[in-house]
Amino acid sequence: MERKAATDVFSQWALLGKDEGMERGHAASVKAMLEMALPLLKPNFSAIDLGCGNGWVTRMLTDLGAGHSEGVDGAEEMIKKASDIDSQHQYTLALLPEWTPQRRFDLVHTMEFLYYLKDPVSMLSTIHDEWLEQDGVLVAGVDHYREHEESLGWPEHVGVHMTTLSIDDWNNAMQNAGFKDIQIVQVAAKEGFPGTLVMMGRAAHQ
């Protein structure tokens, strides 16, 4: 089966209104992730949501105290929808990992993005080295990982590339990227779902 680009799939989902279902489906995990990250941040922190979809987390971060919040996504229709909903925040259409933001952030949040990359391990290093302020926080959630057995069929079902890593693989990747104060936890578990795997750490620049 020929693989489609994830950005094309998500653009199609935006046109079908599936982004709203994604928002509802990820709400519990994102709430738990932000409850982990926010106590580590200074007031009026800066933030970016990587793989922002229709921008719901970008807007939420402002409501939670961010002085600057923006989003980036590679799906054109998602960015169009985010910009149509909200003219107050900056939403950038860009393919990752090629794109680099013009500033650094106190918080990088990303939910259900990293495993669509061919090399998510390298992306973690890029976020650490180029996206985050000193002591800035990355909080990243993925639902597709080796220990979530049901998710192992998703690449074939959706028809897109997904990089399948184990919990230990993600932990090692965070360590090798240079993060400190690393936490690896599963949140929002329910019957039939072992939870979103969350990686959180602080940037420790030399």
C-alpha positions in Angstrom: 0.0 0.0 0.0 1.4 3.3 -1.0 2.0 5.7 1.9 0.5 9.1 1.8 2.1 12.2 3.3 0.7 12.8 6.8 0.3 16.5 6.0 -2.1 15.6 3.1 -4.1 13.3 5.4 -4.4 16.0 8.0 -5.4 18.6 5.5 -8.2 16.2 4.3 -9.2 15.6 7.9 -9.5 19.4 8.4 -11.8 19.7 5.4 -13.9 16.9 6.9 -14.1 18.5 10.3 -12.1 15.7 11.9 -9.9 18.2 13.7 -12.6 18.9 16.2 -12.7 15.2 17.0 -8.9 15.1 17.4 -9.2 18.1 19.8 -11.7 16.2 21.9 -9.8 13.0 21.7 -6.6 14.5 22.9 -8.0 16.9 25.4 -7.4 14.7 28.5 -3.8 13.9 27.5 -2.9 17.6 26.7 -4.5 18.7 30.0 -2.2 16.2 31.9 0.8 17.3 29.9 0.3 21.0 30.6 -0.3 20.3 34.3 3.2 18.7 34.3 4.9 21.5 32.4 3.3 24.8 33.5 4.6 24.7 37.1 8.2 24.7 35.6 7.6 27.9 33.7 8.0 31.6 34.6 5.1 34.0 34.3 4.4 35.3 30.7 6.3 32.4 29.2 6.7 32.0 25.5 5.4 28.9 23.8 5.0 27.1 20.5 2.7 24.2 19.6 4.5 22.0 17.1 1.9 20.2 14.9 -0.7 22.7 16.1 -3.6 21.5 13.9 -6.5 24.0 14.2 -4.6 25.9 16.9 -6.6 24.9 19.9 -3.5 24.3 22.2 -1.9 27.6 20.9 -5.0 29.5 22.1 -5.2 27.4 25.4 -1.6 28.3 26.2 -2.4 32.0 26.1 -5.4 31.4 28.4 -3.0 29.6 30.8 -0.6 32.5 31.0 1.7 32.5 28.0 2.8 36.0 27.0 3.6 34.7 23.5 2.0 31.6 21.9 2.2 30.5 18.3 1.7 27.3 16.3 3.3 25.5 13.3 1.9 22.7 11.2 2.7 21.2 7.8 -1.0 20.6 6.9 -2.2 23.6 4.8 -5.9 23.2 5.6 -5.2 22.9 9.3 -3.3 26.2 9.3 -6.1 27.8 7.2 -8.6 26.7 9.8 -6.5 27.9 12.7 -6.1 31.3 11.0 -9.8 31.6 10.2 -10.8 30.8 13.8 -8.2 33.1 15.4 -6.4 36.2 14.1 -4.7 36.9 17.4 -2.0 34.3 17.1 0.7 33.5 14.5 0.2 30.2 12.7 3.0 29.1 10.3 2.6 26.6 7.5 5.9 24.7 7.3 7.3 21.2 6.8 9.4 19.9 9.7 12.2 19.3 10.5 13.3 21.7 7.7 11.7 24.8 9.3 13.4 26.6 12.2 11.6 29.3 14.3 13.0 32.8 14.4 13.2 32.8 18.2 13.6 30.4 21.1 10.8 29.5 23.5 10.3 28.7 27.2 7.9 25.9 26.2 7.7 23.6 23.2 4.5 21.5 23.3 3.7 18.8 20.8 1.0 16.2 20.7 0.8 13.4 18.2 3.5 14.8 15.8 6.9 13.3 16.4 6.4 9.7 15.1 5.3 10.9 11.7 8.9 12.0 11.1 11.4 9.6 9.6 13.8 10.6 12.3 12.0 11.8 15.4 15.2 11.2 17.5 17.0 13.9 15.5 14.1 16.2 15.9 14.4 16.0 19.7 18.0 17.2 19.4 17.0 20.0 17.1 14.3 21.2 19.5 16.8 21.1 22.4 19.5 22.9 20.5 17.6 25.4 18.4 14.1 25.9 19.7 14.4 26.1 23.5 15.7 28.8 25.8 18.1 27.6 28.5 16.1 25.6 31.0 13.1 25.7 28.5 10.7 22.8 28.7 9.7 20.3 26.0 6.6 18.3 26.7 5.8 15.9 23.9 3.0 13.3 23.7 2.6 10.3 21.4 -0.1 7.7 21.3 1.8 5.4 18.8 4.5 3.6 20.6 5.6 0.0 20.8 4.0 -0.8 24.1 0.6 0.4 22.8 -0.1 -2.7 20.8 -3.3 -1.5 19.2 -1.4 1.4 17.7 1.0 -0.8 15.8 -1.6 -1.3 13.0 -2.1 2.4 12.5 0.5 3.0 9.8 -1.2 0.4 7.6 -4.7 1.6 8.5 -4.1 5.3 7.9 -1.6 4.7 5.1 1.1 7.0 6.4 4.6 6.5 7.7 5.0 6.2 11.5 8.3 5.6 13.3 7.6 3.1 16.1 9.7 3.5 19.2 9.5 1.9 22.6 9.3 3.8 25.9 13.0 3.0 26.5 13.8 4.3 23.0 12.1 7.6 23.7 13.8 7.9 27.1 17.2 7.3 25.5 16.5 9.8 22.8 15.6 12.5 25.3 18.9 11.8 27.2 21.0 11.7 24.0 19.4 15.0 22.9 20.8 16.7 26.0 17.7 17.2 28.1 17.9 17.2 31.9 15.2 16.6 34.5 13.6 14.0 32.2 10.2 12.5 33.0 8.7 9.7 31.0 5.1 8.9 32.0 1.9 7.6 30.6 -1.2 9.7 31.1 -5.0 9.6 30.4 -5.0 5.8 30.3 -8.4 4.1 30.1 -9.7 0.6 29.2 -8.0 -0.6 26.1 -5.6 2.3 26.0 -2.4 2.3 28.0 -2.2 6.1 27.9 -0.4 8.8 26.0 3.3 8.4 26.4 4.7 11.8 27.5 8.3 12.9 27.4 9.3 16.0 29.3 12.6 17.6 29.9 14.5 20.9 30.3 17.1 22.2 27.9 20.6 22.2 29.2 22.7 24.2 26.8 26.4 24.1 27.1 
